[in-house]
Amino acid sequence: MLQSVFQLHLSDPIFVQLAAIGKFDGNHPSLAYATTGGKVCIHSPHASGDQAQVQYLNINKEITALTTGQLDSDSSRDVLLVGTNTSLQAYDVYTNQDLFFKDISDGVCALAVIQLGWVSTPSVVVGGVCCILGIDSQGTEQFWTVTGDRVTALAASDVCGKGRMELVAGSDNFCIQALYKESVAEEITEADKIVGLASLDGTKFGYALANGTIGVYDKGNRTWRIKSKHSVTALCSHDLDGDGELELISGWSNGKIEVRKAESGQVIFKDSMSSSVAALVKGDYRGDGADQVVVCAVNGEVRGYLPLDPSVAPTPQLMAASQALKLQELALRKQELLFELRGYSVNRVAGVSGETQPSYIIPPDTSVQTVVMADSIQRSCSLAVSTDKDTVIRGVMLFAEQIFEGESVFHYQQTPSASVEVPLALKRDAAVTVMIKVMVCKQGGALCHVFESELRLPKFCMYAPADLEALPVSKSTVTFNISERPARVAMWVEHSFGTDNGVQHGPEGVDAHFMSLRDGSALTISMRGTKVVVRTDDLELAGVVVQDAAAYLGLADLASTAHFPTHMQQFQAVMAKVSTCHVACHIPTASAAVWVSVLARMACYLVSP
């Protein structure tokens, strides 16, 4: 268990993820946090003289993001940055003045001060709705790029291992992107909305999801993850065990604080607050030259934790807490082993050789087969599971990320049989590995044996091969050119769609026709020479298909041409409405100008002799 080095109770509530520590005078740390009434409270424990320990900054708007950072290399003072639904404000607390005020029409959803690999000075990175904006100390735009959805978390890490700091951004569309300049260096799709990111050592970074999942990625590959029934409210990294490596620290909605090893996810420390954790921030809040992890709770409770000093012997309380944690882990492992041993004892064949085998024992060579079946006529996709040796299936459990709500599905058989079809109604296209657990028993038996296996679901398994004549005509296309053999393109189609049925290829080209099992729409892929044409009326699907082709074929850059007449007509209609609204907005302005001119002339007549 962690030992806090200080604890205090503030009079104001602290909003979730809206707190930061900054040295606003260049020397002494202060805690800034958003509270009720559209205000920012600044708590300065080292205030001297006539300076008040608690100051309030009235924003008079809903505060959506808050951070601090040093923007000017010539000054040691940190700047307070406050984002709202319409603007970004940079405030110098020491001189009590605004440094810049910038209108952000879509609002500020996430804020961070980061030194990026392609910018010479620290940047204020603003995450908005489908965009990311970089701003310098003067409020001037440094860079701008687009994202797939509302940006919810920002961090910096050398994700690709190229010795440069990339911008890591998480968004509401379940994606984590590593950006360098305006290009996407790495993209990861997760199972839920991203609510937190934290930089770790080297190429690692931590992440948190809205469904209570936290984990670590290293070079774009997941190292570990855990899931809780509680929500993650804060995430940061710091070396708290004194081994020279950063740990992942998480705060939870139930007030729990956990410190986990970045390599394995092992819990090394934990503690609890009196209410939900609002923020985890780092800084020398005590002013003794050592950074603490400062935990803020929504009820105003604040605690600070110092890293362990390897040269100093741990206190008896800390040793007892560490031993209690290890004993708890060992007790849990003991229960797991006892349960497993009990299962072996139950399944053991009673008696000596020659006795009748118990009725619940299934033949040792019993096997379970699984296969994915897609039917374009019935417009259905299912997982077919079957068994043999006069055994039946009572139920099937499926575990997978991204495609199942709650990450699991249980299918129960009212009447046990030797085969079962589990319907798959997947709402997203994602290549995942499904863990399958099949409950198998003898005919009429009550005790089930669990068979475990894994099955890779192709990314586009919700698209079944179909005849071209049976498909609706699609007017929209995406075209690109590649220097690849038709056989390799056919291999990509078979890999991503999970079938070679309906894929025709030869020296002259490739033809593949599929029907969506969700809405019956058509998707066709054809290749002639170096030209590949993807024909579908779904704009998002077309983009996913092109990205998947580029990833499979190892293409870093792929230029494509999109033709979507229906979407273009809708866009033109929207632009026409915008133009009409723009003209309507200028009419009152013009009328006001006319009346001002009339009043000016009247004033001249009134003052003339």
VENQUI-V651971 format. One record per residue. N is the residue number from 1. PSI is psi in whole degrees, -180 to 180 (none if undefined). NEAR is the number of other ideal C-beta (glycine too) atoms within 8 Angstrom. Layout:
n;psi;near
N;PSI;NEAR
N;PSI;NEAR
This chain:
n;psi;near
1;141;10
2;149;10
3;124;8
4;142;9
5;-16;8
6;159;9
7;136;8
8;162;7
9;117;7
10;154;10
11;-16;5
12;148;9
13;154;8
14;126;17
15;149;12
16;131;10
17;25;9
18;60;12
19;149;14
20;156;12
21;135;12
22;149;14
23;86;12
24;-24;14
25;3;8
26;-11;9
27;-46;5
28;132;9
29;147;11
30;152;13
31;121;14
32;133;15
33;152;17
34;140;12
35;-169;11
36;158;5
37;19;5
38;36;8
39;153;11
40;124;14
41;134;14
42;112;14
43;118;11
44;95;13
45;-18;9
46;21;7
47;141;9
48;160;4
49;-134;4
50;-3;3
51;131;7
52;146;7
53;-28;7
54;124;9
55;155;8
56;137;8
57;117;12
58;114;7
59;-31;11
60;24;4
61;163;9
62;123;6
63;125;14
64;-17;9
65;149;13
66;136;15
67;172;9
68;161;12
69;161;12
70;115;11
71;-31;12
72;122;8
73;-19;5
74;-5;3
75;143;7
76;0;6
77;140;12
78;154;10
79;140;15
80;125;17
81;126;16
82;125;14
83;143;16
84;-172;14
85;-11;7
86;-11;8
87;169;11
88;130;15
89;128;13
90;121;15
91;131;12
92;105;13
93;-36;14
94;-43;8
95;-2;5
96;54;5
97;156;6
98;135;8
99;-42;10
100;159;8
101;122;9
102;129;9
103;129;6
104;102;13
105;-38;5
106;-4;7
107;161;12
108;120;15
109;-27;12
110;148;13
111;145;15
112;145;12
113;115;13
114;141;12
115;103;8
116;161;12
117;-18;7
118;7;7
119;135;11
120;-24;2
121;159;9
122;143;11
123;142;14
124;109;15
125;122;15
126;120;14
127;124;18
128;-153;14
129;106;9
130;24;9
131;158;11
132;133;16
133;135;11
134;131;14
135;143;12
136;-171;11
137;-17;10
138;-1;5
139;12;10
140;139;6
141;129;7
142;-40;8
143;163;11
144;137;8
145;166;8
146;155;5
147;175;13
148;-17;6
149;-170;10
150;128;10
151;129;16
152;-16;12
153;147;14
154;146;15
155;176;11
156;137;11
157;154;13
158;72;11
159;-40;14
160;-5;13
161;30;8
162;12;5
163;27;4
164;152;9
165;116;10
166;156;16
167;121;13
168;123;16
169;133;15
170;148;16
171;175;16
172;-13;8
173;23;6
174;13;11
175;143;14
176;122;13
177;137;13
178;115;15
179;136;14
180;117;11
181;-122;6
182;13;6
183;153;6
184;112;7
185;-31;9
186;142;10
187;131;8
188;133;9
189;127;7
190;-173;13
191;-11;9
192;-178;9
193;143;10
194;127;18
195;-9;12
196;145;15
197;147;16
198;131;13
199;139;10
200;-171;13
201;144;6
202;-123;7
203;12;9
204;150;12
205;151;13
206;157;16
207;159;17
208;143;13
209;162;14
210;-21;8
211;11;8
212;18;10
213;136;14
214;156;14
215;-174;12
216;138;16
217;144;15
218;115;9
219;39;8
220;-1;9
221;134;6
222;131;7
223;-45;12
224;167;8
225;152;9
226;158;8
227;140;7
228;159;8
229;-13;3
230;166;9
231;144;8
232;127;17
233;-16;12
234;151;13
235;134;16
236;-180;10
237;145;11
238;153;11
239;98;10
240;-15;14
241;2;10
242;20;9
243;5;6
244;2;4
245;145;7
246;139;10
247;158;14
248;124;16
249;130;16
250;142;14
251;144;15
252;164;15
253;-21;9
254;9;7
255;1;12
256;143;12
257;130;17
258;138;10
259;121;13
260;146;14
261;136;9
262;-28;14
263;-38;5
264;-18;7
265;7;12
266;135;6
267;124;9
268;-26;9
269;153;11
270;155;11
271;176;11
272;143;8
273;168;14
274;-15;7
275;-177;8
276;140;12
277;130;17
278;-39;16
279;153;16
280;116;15
281;160;12
282;144;10
283;164;11
284;72;10
285;-27;12
286;-14;9
287;27;9
288;12;5
289;-1;4
290;132;8
291;138;8
292;156;14
293;118;13
294;121;15
295;125;14
296;132;14
297;159;15
298;-22;11
299;6;8
300;-3;11
301;136;13
302;129;13
303;149;11
304;139;14
305;131;13
306;148;7
307;153;10
308;143;9
309;114;6
310;-25;6
311;-11;3
312;132;6
313;136;3
314;151;7
315;158;7
316;-35;5
317;-42;7
318;-39;10
319;-40;9
320;-41;8
321;-40;9
322;-41;10
323;-37;8
324;-39;9
325;-42;11
326;-39;8
327;-37;8
328;-42;8
329;-42;8
330;-38;8
331;-39;8
332;-42;8
333;-37;8
334;-43;8
335;-39;8
336;-44;8
337;-39;8
338;-40;8
339;-41;8
340;-41;8
341;-38;8
342;-38;8
343;-41;8
344;-38;8
345;-40;7
346;-38;7
347;-7;7
348;137;6
349;120;7
350;148;5
351;-177;5
352;175;4
353;144;3
354;-18;4
355;158;8
356;136;3
357;136;6
358;151;7
359;-21;6
360;-8;9
361;127;8
362;157;12
363;142;7
364;-22;4
365;18;5
366;137;13
367;159;7
368;132;11
369;141;7
370;142;10
371;145;6
372;131;14
373;127;9
374;129;14
375;111;10
376;-25;11
377;-49;4
378;-10;5
379;58;9
380;152;8
381;134;14
382;161;10
383;114;15
384;124;11
385;133;15
386;156;10
387;175;16
388;-168;8
389;40;9
390;36;6
391;162;14
392;163;12
393;126;17
394;-33;10
395;160;11
396;130;14
397;132;12
398;134;15
399;125;10
400;150;13
401;161;7
402;-33;10
403;-22;10
404;140;9
405;126;3
406;3;4
407;14;10
408;157;9
409;137;7
410;125;8
411;119;10
412;137;6
413;119;11
414;-42;3
415;108;4
416;139;8
417;171;8
418;-13;8
419;152;9
420;148;11
421;120;9
422;114;11
423;139;7
424;108;10
425;77;5
426;128;10
427;-16;5
428;152;6
429;109;8
430;137;8
431;111;7
432;160;10
433;122;8
434;127;12
435;125;10
436;130;15
437;119;11
438;127;15
439;110;12
440;138;15
441;171;15
442;157;11
443;119;8
444;-1;3
445;158;10
446;-24;4
447;126;7
448;146;9
449;137;10
450;121;8
451;131;10
452;139;8
453;171;9
454;147;8
455;130;10
456;122;8
457;125;14
458;157;11
459;-39;10
460;47;12
461;-14;13
462;18;11
463;120;11
464;145;11
465;142;13
466;158;12
467;143;6
468;-35;7
469;-26;4
470;-5;7
471;146;12
472;155;6
473;128;5
474;130;13
475;-10;7
476;144;15
477;157;10
478;129;14
479;137;11
480;161;11
481;134;8
482;152;10
483;70;4
484;153;8
485;146;5
486;-35;13
487;-36;7
488;-37;9
489;-40;16
490;-36;12
491;-39;8
492;-45;12
493;-46;12
494;-38;11
495;-45;9
496;-27;12
497;-8;15
498;25;11
499;149;9
500;-1;5
501;129;5
502;-3;10
503;111;14
504;127;7
505;153;10
506;-171;6
507;-29;3
508;-20;5
509;-163;10
510;141;13
511;129;11
512;133;14
513;129;13
514;154;14
515;135;16
516;129;12
517;-3;12
518;-49;7
519;3;4
520;8;7
521;164;12
522;148;15
523;117;16
524;145;15
525;126;13
526;151;11
527;130;12
528;116;6
529;-122;5
530;0;7
531;125;9
532;132;13
533;123;11
534;119;13
535;114;11
536;152;13
537;-2;10
538;109;9
539;-43;10
540;-42;6
541;-41;10
542;-43;13
543;-40;9
544;-40;9
545;-44;14
546;-43;13
547;-41;8
548;-39;12
549;-43;13
550;-40;10
551;-43;8
552;-41;9
553;-4;11
554;38;5
555;117;9
556;-36;4
557;132;4
558;109;9
559;136;6
560;159;8
561;124;7
562;140;9
563;103;8
564;85;9
565;-39;8
566;-45;9
567;-37;9
568;-39;8
569;-41;8
570;-39;8
571;-41;8
572;-36;8
573;-40;8
574;-43;8
575;-33;8
576;-41;8
577;-39;8
578;-42;8
579;-41;8
580;-43;8
581;-37;8
582;-41;8
583;-41;8
584;-33;7
585;-28;8
586;-18;8
587;-49;8
588;-35;7
589;-44;8
590;-41;8
591;-41;8
592;-39;8
593;-39;8
594;-46;8
595;-36;8
596;-40;8
597;-41;8
598;-45;8
599;-35;8
600;-41;8
601;-39;8
602;-40;8
603;-37;8
604;-41;8
605;-38;7
606;-35;6
607;-13;5
608;142;5
609;none;1
